[in-house]
Structures are given as C-alpha cells and as structure tokens.
Amino acid sequence: MTGIIKFVYLIILFTSLFISVNAGVFAGWTNYCREQAECDNYFCGAPFVPKCLYNKCKCRLSWWDAPPAGPE
C-alpha cells in the first residue's frame, strides 16, 4: 500500500515539474532582447556565448562571429 502511495506521489511530482518547465519555455519565459547587453545573463554551455540575434538571445559558438584571420 505504501508503495502505491509513493508511486503516485512521484508521478504527481514529476508531472508537475514537467508541466512547469514546459509552460515556462513555451508560454512566457522568453529571451527577448534589443541589444547585446541584455543577453549577458543568458546562460550558454562551454563553447557557446550569448548573442542577440533577431531580437532573441541565442547561443552561438564563440568563434562564429569572429573576423576571419588573414595575412598581416
């Protein structure tokens, strides 16, 4: 009996976490920006940096926007 109660509790817990995360991603916690400074607090993984592209903060590779290396 206690196993069933624990199982139901875990199902409710994980379902509520799943719904709250998806609600934030799809319905309101958007990452709009007008300039690059607004993306400074946006988190990106190791090789990526936040960039303001098309009025949204997006993760780009750090070398993506670097000028091409040429003969000096």
One Martini backbone bead per residue (centre of mass of N, CA, C, O) as a GRO file, in nm:
protein
   72
    1MET     BB    1   0.059   0.062  -0.022
    2THR     BB    2   0.304   0.255   0.005
    3GLY     BB    3   0.402   0.214  -0.286
    4ILE     BB    4   0.164   0.351  -0.425
    5ILE     BB    5   0.190   0.628  -0.292
    6LYS     BB    6   0.478   0.686  -0.391
    7PHE     BB    7   0.416   0.663  -0.691
    8VAL     BB    8   0.204   0.888  -0.706
    9TYR     BB    9   0.385   1.111  -0.598
   10LEU     BB   10   0.600   1.096  -0.827
   11ILE     BB   11   0.411   1.153  -1.060
   12ILE     BB   12   0.321   1.431  -0.963
   13LEU     BB   13   0.597   1.562  -0.945
   14PHE     BB   14   0.698   1.517  -1.244
   15THR     BB   15   0.456   1.646  -1.383
   16SER     BB   16   0.485   1.931  -1.260
   17LEU     BB   17   0.768   1.983  -1.364
   18PHE     BB   18   0.708   1.948  -1.666
   19ILE     BB   19   0.491   2.169  -1.688
   20SER     BB   20   0.655   2.413  -1.579
   21VAL     BB   21   0.881   2.406  -1.789
   22ASN     BB   22   0.705   2.420  -2.047
   23ALA     BB   23   0.558   2.683  -1.977
   24GLY     BB   24   0.816   2.858  -1.978
   25VAL     BB   25   0.914   2.801  -2.267
   26PHE     BB   26   0.624   2.851  -2.434
   27ALA     BB   27   0.471   3.109  -2.239
   28GLY     BB   28   0.712   3.348  -2.123
   29TRP     BB   29   1.025   3.266  -2.094
   30THR     BB   30   1.168   3.470  -2.271
   31ASN     BB   31   1.460   3.604  -2.481
   32TYR     BB   32   1.444   3.907  -2.515
   33CYS     BB   33   1.603   4.160  -2.730
   34ARG     BB   34   1.786   4.473  -2.836
   35GLU     BB   35   2.066   4.406  -2.706
   36GLN     BB   36   2.356   4.262  -2.601
   37ALA     BB   37   2.339   4.334  -2.288
   38GLU     BB   38   2.073   4.151  -2.234
   39CYS     BB   39   2.258   3.863  -2.270
   40ASP     BB   40   2.464   3.829  -2.030
   41ASN     BB   41   2.263   3.631  -1.841
   42TYR     BB   42   2.269   3.420  -2.049
   43PHE     BB   43   2.286   3.077  -2.075
   44CYS     BB   44   2.576   2.892  -2.183
   45GLY     BB   45   2.775   2.679  -2.288
   46ALA     BB   46   3.107   2.647  -2.327
   47PRO     BB   47   3.140   2.722  -2.657
   48PHE     BB   48   2.928   2.939  -2.585
   49VAL     BB   49   2.756   3.251  -2.664
   50PRO     BB   50   2.570   3.523  -2.615
   51LYS     BB   51   2.327   3.647  -2.858
   52CYS     BB   52   2.169   3.906  -3.042
   53LEU     BB   53   1.913   3.759  -3.247
   54TYR     BB   54   1.630   3.864  -3.363
   55ASN     BB   55   1.540   3.952  -3.061
   56LYS     BB   56   1.723   3.707  -2.943
   57CYS     BB   57   1.867   3.491  -2.731
   58LYS     BB   58   2.161   3.319  -2.841
   59CYS     BB   59   2.359   3.043  -2.902
   60ARG     BB   60   2.701   3.078  -2.988
   61LEU     BB   61   2.982   3.045  -3.115
   62SER     BB   62   3.266   3.212  -3.031
   63TRP     BB   63   3.384   3.202  -3.347
   64TRP     BB   64   3.153   3.291  -3.547
   65ASP     BB   65   3.200   3.633  -3.528
   66ALA     BB   66   3.475   3.626  -3.613
   67PRO     BB   67   3.723   3.737  -3.777
   68PRO     BB   68   3.910   3.664  -4.024
   69ALA     BB   69   4.207   3.520  -4.080
   70GLY     BB   70   4.490   3.693  -4.202
   71PRO     BB   71   4.721   3.850  -4.350
   72GLU     BB   72   4.974   4.082  -4.202
   0.00000   0.00000   0.00000
